[in-house]
């Protein structure tokens, strides 16, 4: 799959997970946040990390935002900044913009100013999709672009009682594990030695076609 250039603006838990995972999948990732400490924490896990005010148009221009394929705007509770940054990156020429919304009204505004996709990660980890009806193991998804998605996947039976290292899902399926849900617990930093148990729900990121290959395992 062709490598793409992503810019992730806003490095909270959701934004950081996306930035790190896209980078681990071999893509070029520019991560931007106004908080210098957050930027330092992620600097070894992305191509470039920059402490900057993304609401400043001149700053975005100087960073070459127009050259990126996809922008992911994951600014937290500051709705005004979220809207302004989404508008700026779209006007500066980024082809595909995905933005995180706090509520339906926020989402409507984001769509009106040009966002291509709006997501509600805190609310329900994406939208329920039609193929849920024919597959019991794909639960929810967020489409990052036409090619890449984040999905919740119920662990396949063949994965049970194996470690992530043993499963080697990145090589076998082209996906990375962002988190593991087990009952009311969630592990947001799974390690290679963590074991998958029956009923676990995995939050995975990867190519949409690759994730659909997992869906086919149960059909």
PyMOL commands that place a pseudoatom at each C-alpha (Angstrom):
pseudoatom trace, name=CA, resn=UNK, resi=1, chain=A, elem=C, hetatm=0, pos=[0.000, 0.000, 0.000]
pseudoatom trace, name=CA, resn=UNK, resi=2, chain=A, elem=C, hetatm=0, pos=[1.392, 3.408, -0.993]
pseudoatom trace, name=CA, resn=UNK, resi=3, chain=A, elem=C, hetatm=0, pos=[2.818, 5.510, 1.841]
pseudoatom trace, name=CA, resn=UNK, resi=4, chain=A, elem=C, hetatm=0, pos=[0.899, 8.714, 2.561]
pseudoatom trace, name=CA, resn=UNK, resi=5, chain=A, elem=C, hetatm=0, pos=[1.644, 11.955, 4.370]
pseudoatom trace, name=CA, resn=UNK, resi=6, chain=A, elem=C, hetatm=0, pos=[-0.516, 12.675, 7.429]
pseudoatom trace, name=CA, resn=UNK, resi=7, chain=A, elem=C, hetatm=0, pos=[-0.622, 15.721, 9.695]
pseudoatom trace, name=CA, resn=UNK, resi=8, chain=A, elem=C, hetatm=0, pos=[-2.209, 15.178, 13.110]
pseudoatom trace, name=CA, resn=UNK, resi=9, chain=A, elem=C, hetatm=0, pos=[-3.165, 18.339, 14.995]
pseudoatom trace, name=CA, resn=UNK, resi=10, chain=A, elem=C, hetatm=0, pos=[-4.035, 17.917, 18.672]
pseudoatom trace, name=CA, resn=UNK, resi=11, chain=A, elem=C, hetatm=0, pos=[-2.156, 15.252, 20.614]
pseudoatom trace, name=CA, resn=UNK, resi=12, chain=A, elem=C, hetatm=0, pos=[-4.558, 14.039, 23.257]
pseudoatom trace, name=CA, resn=UNK, resi=13, chain=A, elem=C, hetatm=0, pos=[-5.035, 10.290, 23.755]
pseudoatom trace, name=CA, resn=UNK, resi=14, chain=A, elem=C, hetatm=0, pos=[-6.943, 9.851, 20.483]
pseudoatom trace, name=CA, resn=UNK, resi=15, chain=A, elem=C, hetatm=0, pos=[-4.657, 12.043, 18.374]
pseudoatom trace, name=CA, resn=UNK, resi=16, chain=A, elem=C, hetatm=0, pos=[-1.492, 10.521, 19.813]
pseudoatom trace, name=CA, resn=UNK, resi=17, chain=A, elem=C, hetatm=0, pos=[-2.712, 6.972, 19.166]
pseudoatom trace, name=CA, resn=UNK, resi=18, chain=A, elem=C, hetatm=0, pos=[-3.513, 7.794, 15.548]
pseudoatom trace, name=CA, resn=UNK, resi=19, chain=A, elem=C, hetatm=0, pos=[-0.186, 9.574, 14.974]
pseudoatom trace, name=CA, resn=UNK, resi=20, chain=A, elem=C, hetatm=0, pos=[1.934, 6.793, 16.493]
pseudoatom trace, name=CA, resn=UNK, resi=21, chain=A, elem=C, hetatm=0, pos=[0.108, 4.010, 14.709]
pseudoatom trace, name=CA, resn=UNK, resi=22, chain=A, elem=C, hetatm=0, pos=[0.150, 5.661, 11.281]
pseudoatom trace, name=CA, resn=UNK, resi=23, chain=A, elem=C, hetatm=0, pos=[3.890, 6.172, 11.713]
pseudoatom trace, name=CA, resn=UNK, resi=24, chain=A, elem=C, hetatm=0, pos=[4.363, 2.526, 12.726]
pseudoatom trace, name=CA, resn=UNK, resi=25, chain=A, elem=C, hetatm=0, pos=[2.536, 1.524, 9.538]
pseudoatom trace, name=CA, resn=UNK, resi=26, chain=A, elem=C, hetatm=0, pos=[5.219, 3.291, 7.502]
pseudoatom trace, name=CA, resn=UNK, resi=27, chain=A, elem=C, hetatm=0, pos=[3.587, 6.639, 6.781]
pseudoatom trace, name=CA, resn=UNK, resi=28, chain=A, elem=C, hetatm=0, pos=[5.072, 10.098, 7.151]
pseudoatom trace, name=CA, resn=UNK, resi=29, chain=A, elem=C, hetatm=0, pos=[3.447, 11.806, 10.135]
pseudoatom trace, name=CA, resn=UNK, resi=30, chain=A, elem=C, hetatm=0, pos=[3.728, 15.426, 11.273]
pseudoatom trace, name=CA, resn=UNK, resi=31, chain=A, elem=C, hetatm=0, pos=[2.317, 15.816, 14.802]
pseudoatom trace, name=CA, resn=UNK, resi=32, chain=A, elem=C, hetatm=0, pos=[1.387, 19.294, 16.063]
pseudoatom trace, name=CA, resn=UNK, resi=33, chain=A, elem=C, hetatm=0, pos=[0.271, 20.476, 19.493]
pseudoatom trace, name=CA, resn=UNK, resi=34, chain=A, elem=C, hetatm=0, pos=[0.527, 23.712, 21.454]
pseudoatom trace, name=CA, resn=UNK, resi=35, chain=A, elem=C, hetatm=0, pos=[1.754, 21.801, 24.541]
pseudoatom trace, name=CA, resn=UNK, resi=36, chain=A, elem=C, hetatm=0, pos=[5.529, 21.401, 24.388]
pseudoatom trace, name=CA, resn=UNK, resi=37, chain=A, elem=C, hetatm=0, pos=[5.580, 18.493, 26.871]
pseudoatom trace, name=CA, resn=UNK, resi=38, chain=A, elem=C, hetatm=0, pos=[3.123, 16.469, 24.778]
pseudoatom trace, name=CA, resn=UNK, resi=39, chain=A, elem=C, hetatm=0, pos=[5.181, 17.160, 21.656]
pseudoatom trace, name=CA, resn=UNK, resi=40, chain=A, elem=C, hetatm=0, pos=[8.369, 15.955, 23.354]
pseudoatom trace, name=CA, resn=UNK, resi=41, chain=A, elem=C, hetatm=0, pos=[6.633, 12.762, 24.503]
pseudoatom trace, name=CA, resn=UNK, resi=42, chain=A, elem=C, hetatm=0, pos=[5.637, 11.815, 20.946]
pseudoatom trace, name=CA, resn=UNK, resi=43, chain=A, elem=C, hetatm=0, pos=[8.746, 13.042, 19.113]
pseudoatom trace, name=CA, resn=UNK, resi=44, chain=A, elem=C, hetatm=0, pos=[10.370, 9.597, 18.913]
pseudoatom trace, name=CA, resn=UNK, resi=45, chain=A, elem=C, hetatm=0, pos=[7.189, 7.983, 17.589]
pseudoatom trace, name=CA, resn=UNK, resi=46, chain=A, elem=C, hetatm=0, pos=[6.440, 10.171, 14.537]
pseudoatom trace, name=CA, resn=UNK, resi=47, chain=A, elem=C, hetatm=0, pos=[8.382, 11.612, 11.596]
pseudoatom trace, name=CA, resn=UNK, resi=48, chain=A, elem=C, hetatm=0, pos=[8.258, 15.186, 12.894]
pseudoatom trace, name=CA, resn=UNK, resi=49, chain=A, elem=C, hetatm=0, pos=[6.716, 16.675, 16.046]
pseudoatom trace, name=CA, resn=UNK, resi=50, chain=A, elem=C, hetatm=0, pos=[6.226, 20.423, 16.328]
pseudoatom trace, name=CA, resn=UNK, resi=51, chain=A, elem=C, hetatm=0, pos=[5.096, 22.660, 19.181]
pseudoatom trace, name=CA, resn=UNK, resi=52, chain=A, elem=C, hetatm=0, pos=[2.967, 25.292, 17.466]
pseudoatom trace, name=CA, resn=UNK, resi=53, chain=A, elem=C, hetatm=0, pos=[-0.317, 27.190, 17.535]
pseudoatom trace, name=CA, resn=UNK, resi=54, chain=A, elem=C, hetatm=0, pos=[-2.232, 25.556, 14.695]
pseudoatom trace, name=CA, resn=UNK, resi=55, chain=A, elem=C, hetatm=0, pos=[-4.810, 28.365, 14.693]
pseudoatom trace, name=CA, resn=UNK, resi=56, chain=A, elem=C, hetatm=0, pos=[-2.161, 30.633, 13.171]
pseudoatom trace, name=CA, resn=UNK, resi=57, chain=A, elem=C, hetatm=0, pos=[-2.346, 30.501, 9.375]
pseudoatom trace, name=CA, resn=UNK, resi=58, chain=A, elem=C, hetatm=0, pos=[1.237, 31.686, 8.877]
pseudoatom trace, name=CA, resn=UNK, resi=59, chain=A, elem=C, hetatm=0, pos=[2.496, 28.851, 11.096]
pseudoatom trace, name=CA, resn=UNK, resi=60, chain=A, elem=C, hetatm=0, pos=[0.583, 26.227, 9.129]
pseudoatom trace, name=CA, resn=UNK, resi=61, chain=A, elem=C, hetatm=0, pos=[1.905, 27.650, 5.850]
pseudoatom trace, name=CA, resn=UNK, resi=62, chain=A, elem=C, hetatm=0, pos=[5.481, 27.550, 7.150]
pseudoatom trace, name=CA, resn=UNK, resi=63, chain=A, elem=C, hetatm=0, pos=[5.032, 23.868, 8.041]
pseudoatom trace, name=CA, resn=UNK, resi=64, chain=A, elem=C, hetatm=0, pos=[4.028, 23.070, 4.455]
pseudoatom trace, name=CA, resn=UNK, resi=65, chain=A, elem=C, hetatm=0, pos=[0.553, 21.817, 5.382]
pseudoatom trace, name=CA, resn=UNK, resi=66, chain=A, elem=C, hetatm=0, pos=[-0.607, 22.009, 1.751]
pseudoatom trace, name=CA, resn=UNK, resi=67, chain=A, elem=C, hetatm=0, pos=[1.772, 19.144, 0.894]
pseudoatom trace, name=CA, resn=UNK, resi=68, chain=A, elem=C, hetatm=0, pos=[0.001, 16.607, 3.133]
pseudoatom trace, name=CA, resn=UNK, resi=69, chain=A, elem=C, hetatm=0, pos=[-2.494, 14.060, 1.814]
pseudoatom trace, name=CA, resn=UNK, resi=70, chain=A, elem=C, hetatm=0, pos=[-4.647, 13.843, 4.945]
pseudoatom trace, name=CA, resn=UNK, resi=71, chain=A, elem=C, hetatm=0, pos=[-5.140, 16.066, 8.001]
pseudoatom trace, name=CA, resn=UNK, resi=72, chain=A, elem=C, hetatm=0, pos=[-6.546, 14.669, 11.249]
pseudoatom trace, name=CA, resn=UNK, resi=73, chain=A, elem=C, hetatm=0, pos=[-7.847, 17.421, 13.553]
pseudoatom trace, name=CA, resn=UNK, resi=74, chain=A, elem=C, hetatm=0, pos=[-8.173, 15.983, 17.049]
pseudoatom trace, name=CA, resn=UNK, resi=75, chain=A, elem=C, hetatm=0, pos=[-8.213, 19.160, 19.144]
pseudoatom trace, name=CA, resn=UNK, resi=76, chain=A, elem=C, hetatm=0, pos=[-9.915, 18.507, 22.491]
pseudoatom trace, name=CA, resn=UNK, resi=77, chain=A, elem=C, hetatm=0, pos=[-12.655, 20.575, 24.069]
pseudoatom trace, name=CA, resn=UNK, resi=78, chain=A, elem=C, hetatm=0, pos=[-11.827, 23.886, 22.358]
pseudoatom trace, name=CA, resn=UNK, resi=79, chain=A, elem=C, hetatm=0, pos=[-14.553, 23.937, 19.700]
pseudoatom trace, name=CA, resn=UNK, resi=80, chain=A, elem=C, hetatm=0, pos=[-13.531, 27.344, 18.333]
pseudoatom trace, name=CA, resn=UNK, resi=81, chain=A, elem=C, hetatm=0, pos=[-9.943, 26.200, 17.714]
pseudoatom trace, name=CA, resn=UNK, resi=82, chain=A, elem=C, hetatm=0, pos=[-11.161, 22.950, 16.176]
pseudoatom trace, name=CA, resn=UNK, resi=83, chain=A, elem=C, hetatm=0, pos=[-13.364, 24.823, 13.710]
pseudoatom trace, name=CA, resn=UNK, resi=84, chain=A, elem=C, hetatm=0, pos=[-10.688, 27.388, 12.852]
pseudoatom trace, name=CA, resn=UNK, resi=85, chain=A, elem=C, hetatm=0, pos=[-7.958, 24.796, 12.279]
pseudoatom trace, name=CA, resn=UNK, resi=86, chain=A, elem=C, hetatm=0, pos=[-10.259, 22.646, 10.135]
pseudoatom trace, name=CA, resn=UNK, resi=87, chain=A, elem=C, hetatm=0, pos=[-11.108, 25.684, 8.009]
pseudoatom trace, name=CA, resn=UNK, resi=88, chain=A, elem=C, hetatm=0, pos=[-7.451, 26.693, 7.668]
pseudoatom trace, name=CA, resn=UNK, resi=89, chain=A, elem=C, hetatm=0, pos=[-6.110, 23.288, 6.606]
pseudoatom trace, name=CA, resn=UNK, resi=90, chain=A, elem=C, hetatm=0, pos=[-8.913, 22.934, 4.069]
pseudoatom trace, name=CA, resn=UNK, resi=91, chain=A, elem=C, hetatm=0, pos=[-8.277, 26.413, 2.643]
pseudoatom trace, name=CA, resn=UNK, resi=92, chain=A, elem=C, hetatm=0, pos=[-4.539, 25.706, 2.508]
pseudoatom trace, name=CA, resn=UNK, resi=93, chain=A, elem=C, hetatm=0, pos=[-5.199, 22.789, 0.172]
pseudoatom trace, name=CA, resn=UNK, resi=94, chain=A, elem=C, hetatm=0, pos=[-5.195, 19.558, 2.188]
pseudoatom trace, name=CA, resn=UNK, resi=95, chain=A, elem=C, hetatm=0, pos=[-7.264, 17.126, 0.097]
pseudoatom trace, name=CA, resn=UNK, resi=96, chain=A, elem=C, hetatm=0, pos=[-8.864, 15.059, 2.873]
pseudoatom trace, name=CA, resn=UNK, resi=97, chain=A, elem=C, hetatm=0, pos=[-9.652, 16.395, 6.347]
pseudoatom trace, name=CA, resn=UNK, resi=98, chain=A, elem=C, hetatm=0, pos=[-11.022, 14.323, 9.225]
pseudoatom trace, name=CA, resn=UNK, resi=99, chain=A, elem=C, hetatm=0, pos=[-12.050, 16.177, 12.373]
pseudoatom trace, name=CA, resn=UNK, resi=100, chain=A, elem=C, hetatm=0, pos=[-13.095, 15.145, 15.867]
pseudoatom trace, name=CA, resn=UNK, resi=101, chain=A, elem=C, hetatm=0, pos=[-16.384, 16.616, 17.130]
pseudoatom trace, name=CA, resn=UNK, resi=102, chain=A, elem=C, hetatm=0, pos=[-17.748, 17.104, 20.641]
pseudoatom trace, name=CA, resn=UNK, resi=103, chain=A, elem=C, hetatm=0, pos=[-21.425, 16.963, 19.652]
pseudoatom trace, name=CA, resn=UNK, resi=104, chain=A, elem=C, hetatm=0, pos=[-23.818, 17.012, 16.688]
pseudoatom trace, name=CA, resn=UNK, resi=105, chain=A, elem=C, hetatm=0, pos=[-23.844, 20.801, 16.369]
pseudoatom trace, name=CA, resn=UNK, resi=106, chain=A, elem=C, hetatm=0, pos=[-20.051, 20.897, 16.314]
pseudoatom trace, name=CA, resn=UNK, resi=107, chain=A, elem=C, hetatm=0, pos=[-20.118, 18.187, 13.647]
pseudoatom trace, name=CA, resn=UNK, resi=108, chain=A, elem=C, hetatm=0, pos=[-22.555, 20.168, 11.476]
pseudoatom trace, name=CA, resn=UNK, resi=109, chain=A, elem=C, hetatm=0, pos=[-20.266, 23.199, 11.600]
pseudoatom trace, name=CA, resn=UNK, resi=110, chain=A, elem=C, hetatm=0, pos=[-17.223, 21.086, 10.712]
pseudoatom trace, name=CA, resn=UNK, resi=111, chain=A, elem=C, hetatm=0, pos=[-18.994, 19.593, 7.700]
pseudoatom trace, name=CA, resn=UNK, resi=112, chain=A, elem=C, hetatm=0, pos=[-20.196, 23.040, 6.553]
pseudoatom trace, name=CA, resn=UNK, resi=113, chain=A, elem=C, hetatm=0, pos=[-16.653, 24.436, 6.531]
pseudoatom trace, name=CA, resn=UNK, resi=114, chain=A, elem=C, hetatm=0, pos=[-15.319, 21.533, 4.503]
pseudoatom trace, name=CA, resn=UNK, resi=115, chain=A, elem=C, hetatm=0, pos=[-14.428, 18.581, 6.744]
pseudoatom trace, name=CA, resn=UNK, resi=116, chain=A, elem=C, hetatm=0, pos=[-14.608, 15.370, 4.698]
pseudoatom trace, name=CA, resn=UNK, resi=117, chain=A, elem=C, hetatm=0, pos=[-15.257, 13.144, 7.714]
pseudoatom trace, name=CA, resn=UNK, resi=118, chain=A, elem=C, hetatm=0, pos=[-16.270, 13.913, 11.305]
pseudoatom trace, name=CA, resn=UNK, resi=119, chain=A, elem=C, hetatm=0, pos=[-15.873, 11.407, 14.148]
pseudoatom trace, name=CA, resn=UNK, resi=120, chain=A, elem=C, hetatm=0, pos=[-17.008, 11.145, 17.768]
pseudoatom trace, name=CA, resn=UNK, resi=121, chain=A, elem=C, hetatm=0, pos=[-14.325, 8.920, 19.359]
pseudoatom trace, name=CA, resn=UNK, resi=122, chain=A, elem=C, hetatm=0, pos=[-15.355, 9.556, 22.970]
pseudoatom trace, name=CA, resn=UNK, resi=123, chain=A, elem=C, hetatm=0, pos=[-19.014, 8.897, 22.244]
pseudoatom trace, name=CA, resn=UNK, resi=124, chain=A, elem=C, hetatm=0, pos=[-19.078, 5.571, 20.454]
pseudoatom trace, name=CA, resn=UNK, resi=125, chain=A, elem=C, hetatm=0, pos=[-15.747, 4.905, 18.674]
pseudoatom trace, name=CA, resn=UNK, resi=126, chain=A, elem=C, hetatm=0, pos=[-17.183, 5.671, 15.292]
pseudoatom trace, name=CA, resn=UNK, resi=127, chain=A, elem=C, hetatm=0, pos=[-20.343, 4.822, 13.388]
pseudoatom trace, name=CA, resn=UNK, resi=128, chain=A, elem=C, hetatm=0, pos=[-21.986, 1.436, 13.069]
pseudoatom trace, name=CA, resn=UNK, resi=129, chain=A, elem=C, hetatm=0, pos=[-21.676, 0.158, 9.538]
pseudoatom trace, name=CA, resn=UNK, resi=130, chain=A, elem=C, hetatm=0, pos=[-23.794, -1.997, 7.268]
pseudoatom trace, name=CA, resn=UNK, resi=131, chain=A, elem=C, hetatm=0, pos=[-21.473, -4.984, 7.237]
pseudoatom trace, name=CA, resn=UNK, resi=132, chain=A, elem=C, hetatm=0, pos=[-22.114, -5.387, 10.982]
pseudoatom trace, name=CA, resn=UNK, resi=133, chain=A, elem=C, hetatm=0, pos=[-25.280, -7.142, 9.882]
pseudoatom trace, name=CA, resn=UNK, resi=134, chain=A, elem=C, hetatm=0, pos=[-23.371, -9.915, 8.158]
pseudoatom trace, name=CA, resn=UNK, resi=135, chain=A, elem=C, hetatm=0, pos=[-20.299, -10.101, 10.384]
pseudoatom trace, name=CA, resn=UNK, resi=136, chain=A, elem=C, hetatm=0, pos=[-20.224, -10.553, 14.137]
pseudoatom trace, name=CA, resn=UNK, resi=137, chain=A, elem=C, hetatm=0, pos=[-16.598, -9.539, 14.617]
pseudoatom trace, name=CA, resn=UNK, resi=138, chain=A, elem=C, hetatm=0, pos=[-16.478, -6.027, 13.126]
pseudoatom trace, name=CA, resn=UNK, resi=139, chain=A, elem=C, hetatm=0, pos=[-18.191, -3.788, 15.683]
pseudoatom trace, name=CA, resn=UNK, resi=140, chain=A, elem=C, hetatm=0, pos=[-17.475, -0.103, 15.007]
pseudoatom trace, name=CA, resn=UNK, resi=141, chain=A, elem=C, hetatm=0, pos=[-15.205, 1.897, 12.787]
pseudoatom trace, name=CA, resn=UNK, resi=142, chain=A, elem=C, hetatm=0, pos=[-13.792, 5.320, 12.061]
pseudoatom trace, name=CA, resn=UNK, resi=143, chain=A, elem=C, hetatm=0, pos=[-12.813, 5.980, 8.472]
pseudoatom trace, name=CA, resn=UNK, resi=144, chain=A, elem=C, hetatm=0, pos=[-9.596, 8.025, 8.492]
pseudoatom trace, name=CA, resn=UNK, resi=145, chain=A, elem=C, hetatm=0, pos=[-9.587, 8.176, 4.718]
pseudoatom trace, name=CA, resn=UNK, resi=146, chain=A, elem=C, hetatm=0, pos=[-10.974, 6.051, 1.896]
pseudoatom trace, name=CA, resn=UNK, resi=147, chain=A, elem=C, hetatm=0, pos=[-8.007, 3.701, 2.443]
pseudoatom trace, name=CA, resn=UNK, resi=148, chain=A, elem=C, hetatm=0, pos=[-7.501, 3.623, 6.221]
pseudoatom trace, name=CA, resn=UNK, resi=149, chain=A, elem=C, hetatm=0, pos=[-9.806, 2.899, 9.134]
pseudoatom trace, name=CA, resn=UNK, resi=150, chain=A, elem=C, hetatm=0, pos=[-9.866, 2.336, 12.867]
pseudoatom trace, name=CA, resn=UNK, resi=151, chain=A, elem=C, hetatm=0, pos=[-12.158, -0.528, 13.839]
pseudoatom trace, name=CA, resn=UNK, resi=152, chain=A, elem=C, hetatm=0, pos=[-13.245, -2.500, 16.869]
pseudoatom trace, name=CA, resn=UNK, resi=153, chain=A, elem=C, hetatm=0, pos=[-12.844, -6.205, 16.158]
pseudoatom trace, name=CA, resn=UNK, resi=154, chain=A, elem=C, hetatm=0, pos=[-13.882, -9.135, 18.336]
pseudoatom trace, name=CA, resn=UNK, resi=155, chain=A, elem=C, hetatm=0, pos=[-10.894, -11.468, 18.703]
pseudoatom trace, name=CA, resn=UNK, resi=156, chain=A, elem=C, hetatm=0, pos=[-11.018, -14.466, 16.380]
pseudoatom trace, name=CA, resn=UNK, resi=157, chain=A, elem=C, hetatm=0, pos=[-11.088, -17.874, 18.056]
pseudoatom trace, name=CA, resn=UNK, resi=158, chain=A, elem=C, hetatm=0, pos=[-7.679, -18.720, 16.606]
pseudoatom trace, name=CA, resn=UNK, resi=159, chain=A, elem=C, hetatm=0, pos=[-6.179, -15.673, 18.371]
pseudoatom trace, name=CA, resn=UNK, resi=160, chain=A, elem=C, hetatm=0, pos=[-7.286, -16.755, 21.850]
pseudoatom trace, name=CA, resn=UNK, resi=161, chain=A, elem=C, hetatm=0, pos=[-4.565, -17.454, 24.451]
pseudoatom trace, name=CA, resn=UNK, resi=162, chain=A, elem=C, hetatm=0, pos=[-1.825, -16.157, 22.148]
pseudoatom trace, name=CA, resn=UNK, resi=163, chain=A, elem=C, hetatm=0, pos=[0.362, -13.105, 22.712]
pseudoatom trace, name=CA, resn=UNK, resi=164, chain=A, elem=C, hetatm=0, pos=[0.428, -10.178, 20.291]
pseudoatom trace, name=CA, resn=UNK, resi=165, chain=A, elem=C, hetatm=0, pos=[3.992, -11.151, 19.473]
pseudoatom trace, name=CA, resn=UNK, resi=166, chain=A, elem=C, hetatm=0, pos=[2.912, -14.688, 18.548]
pseudoatom trace, name=CA, resn=UNK, resi=167, chain=A, elem=C, hetatm=0, pos=[0.005, -13.436, 16.466]
pseudoatom trace, name=CA, resn=UNK, resi=168, chain=A, elem=C, hetatm=0, pos=[2.153, -10.936, 14.538]
pseudoatom trace, name=CA, resn=UNK, resi=169, chain=A, elem=C, hetatm=0, pos=[-1.006, -9.276, 13.206]
pseudoatom trace, name=CA, resn=UNK, resi=170, chain=A, elem=C, hetatm=0, pos=[0.889, -6.501, 11.442]
pseudoatom trace, name=CA, resn=UNK, resi=171, chain=A, elem=C, hetatm=0, pos=[2.656, -8.974, 9.181]
pseudoatom trace, name=CA, resn=UNK, resi=172, chain=A, elem=C, hetatm=0, pos=[-0.280, -11.381, 8.781]
pseudoatom trace, name=CA, resn=UNK, resi=173, chain=A, elem=C, hetatm=0, pos=[-3.090, -8.870, 8.308]
pseudoatom trace, name=CA, resn=UNK, resi=174, chain=A, elem=C, hetatm=0, pos=[-1.467, -5.438, 7.878]
pseudoatom trace, name=CA, resn=UNK, resi=175, chain=A, elem=C, hetatm=0, pos=[-3.077, -4.095, 11.063]
pseudoatom trace, name=CA, resn=UNK, resi=176, chain=A, elem=C, hetatm=0, pos=[-1.806, -2.626, 14.332]
pseudoatom trace, name=CA, resn=UNK, resi=177, chain=A, elem=C, hetatm=0, pos=[-3.468, -2.987, 17.753]
pseudoatom trace, name=CA, resn=UNK, resi=178, chain=A, elem=C, hetatm=0, pos=[-4.228, 0.367, 19.429]
pseudoatom trace, name=CA, resn=UNK, resi=179, chain=A, elem=C, hetatm=0, pos=[-6.092, -1.006, 22.463]
pseudoatom trace, name=CA, resn=UNK, resi=180, chain=A, elem=C, hetatm=0, pos=[-7.609, -4.151, 23.991]
pseudoatom trace, name=CA, resn=UNK, resi=181, chain=A, elem=C, hetatm=0, pos=[-11.008, -4.052, 25.711]
pseudoatom trace, name=CA, resn=UNK, resi=182, chain=A, elem=C, hetatm=0, pos=[-11.771, -6.799, 28.223]
pseudoatom trace, name=CA, resn=UNK, resi=183, chain=A, elem=C, hetatm=0, pos=[-15.059, -6.385, 30.061]
pseudoatom trace, name=CA, resn=UNK, resi=184, chain=A, elem=C, hetatm=0, pos=[-14.965, -2.952, 31.688]
pseudoatom trace, name=CA, resn=UNK, resi=185, chain=A, elem=C, hetatm=0, pos=[-11.186, -2.682, 31.395]
pseudoatom trace, name=CA, resn=UNK, resi=186, chain=A, elem=C, hetatm=0, pos=[-9.258, -1.197, 28.496]
pseudoatom trace, name=CA, resn=UNK, resi=187, chain=A, elem=C, hetatm=0, pos=[-5.540, -1.507, 27.828]
pseudoatom trace, name=CA, resn=UNK, resi=188, chain=A, elem=C, hetatm=0, pos=[-4.524, 1.512, 25.737]
pseudoatom trace, name=CA, resn=UNK, resi=189, chain=A, elem=C, hetatm=0, pos=[-0.855, 0.531, 25.479]
pseudoatom trace, name=CA, resn=UNK, resi=190, chain=A, elem=C, hetatm=0, pos=[-0.794, -3.179, 24.627]
pseudoatom trace, name=CA, resn=UNK, resi=191, chain=A, elem=C, hetatm=0, pos=[2.630, -4.813, 24.898]
pseudoatom trace, name=CA, resn=UNK, resi=192, chain=A, elem=C, hetatm=0, pos=[4.000, -7.597, 22.708]
pseudoatom trace, name=CA, resn=UNK, resi=193, chain=A, elem=C, hetatm=0, pos=[3.637, -10.092, 25.552]
pseudoatom trace, name=CA, resn=UNK, resi=194, chain=A, elem=C, hetatm=0, pos=[-0.027, -9.273, 26.290]
pseudoatom trace, name=CA, resn=UNK, resi=195, chain=A, elem=C, hetatm=0, pos=[-2.299, -12.269, 25.708]
pseudoatom trace, name=CA, resn=UNK, resi=196, chain=A, elem=C, hetatm=0, pos=[-5.601, -12.212, 23.833]
pseudoatom trace, name=CA, resn=UNK, resi=197, chain=A, elem=C, hetatm=0, pos=[-8.480, -13.851, 25.712]
pseudoatom trace, name=CA, resn=UNK, resi=198, chain=A, elem=C, hetatm=0, pos=[-11.882, -15.093, 24.549]
pseudoatom trace, name=CA, resn=UNK, resi=199, chain=A, elem=C, hetatm=0, pos=[-14.298, -12.191, 24.125]
pseudoatom trace, name=CA, resn=UNK, resi=200, chain=A, elem=C, hetatm=0, pos=[-11.601, -9.516, 23.926]
pseudoatom trace, name=CA, resn=UNK, resi=201, chain=A, elem=C, hetatm=0, pos=[-12.362, -6.565, 21.673]
pseudoatom trace, name=CA, resn=UNK, resi=202, chain=A, elem=C, hetatm=0, pos=[-9.382, -5.168, 19.795]
pseudoatom trace, name=CA, resn=UNK, resi=203, chain=A, elem=C, hetatm=0, pos=[-9.216, -1.580, 18.562]
pseudoatom trace, name=CA, resn=UNK, resi=204, chain=A, elem=C, hetatm=0, pos=[-7.191, -1.874, 15.358]
pseudoatom trace, name=CA, resn=UNK, resi=205, chain=A, elem=C, hetatm=0, pos=[-5.921, 0.510, 12.706]
pseudoatom trace, name=CA, resn=UNK, resi=206, chain=A, elem=C, hetatm=0, pos=[-4.970, -0.441, 9.183]
pseudoatom trace, name=CA, resn=UNK, resi=207, chain=A, elem=C, hetatm=0, pos=[-5.940, -0.459, 5.553]
pseudoatom trace, name=CA, resn=UNK, resi=208, chain=A, elem=C, hetatm=0, pos=[-9.702, -0.796, 5.117]
pseudoatom trace, name=CA, resn=UNK, resi=209, chain=A, elem=C, hetatm=0, pos=[-9.221, -3.734, 2.739]
pseudoatom trace, name=CA, resn=UNK, resi=210, chain=A, elem=C, hetatm=0, pos=[-6.862, -5.447, 5.214]
pseudoatom trace, name=CA, resn=UNK, resi=211, chain=A, elem=C, hetatm=0, pos=[-9.406, -5.128, 8.022]
pseudoatom trace, name=CA, resn=UNK, resi=212, chain=A, elem=C, hetatm=0, pos=[-12.122, -6.513, 5.769]
pseudoatom trace, name=CA, resn=UNK, resi=213, chain=A, elem=C, hetatm=0, pos=[-9.923, -9.595, 5.295]
pseudoatom trace, name=CA, resn=UNK, resi=214, chain=A, elem=C, hetatm=0, pos=[-10.374, -10.270, 9.017]
pseudoatom trace, name=CA, resn=UNK, resi=215, chain=A, elem=C, hetatm=0, pos=[-14.132, -9.976, 8.549]
pseudoatom trace, name=CA, resn=UNK, resi=216, chain=A, elem=C, hetatm=0, pos=[-13.953, -12.692, 5.887]
pseudoatom trace, name=CA, resn=UNK, resi=217, chain=A, elem=C, hetatm=0, pos=[-12.352, -15.123, 8.371]
pseudoatom trace, name=CA, resn=UNK, resi=218, chain=A, elem=C, hetatm=0, pos=[-15.752, -15.631, 10.034]
pseudoatom trace, name=CA, resn=UNK, resi=219, chain=A, elem=C, hetatm=0, pos=[-18.053, -15.600, 7.048]
for i in range(1, 219): cmd.bond("trace and resi %d" % i, "trace and resi %d" % (i + 1))
show_as sticks, trace
zoom trace
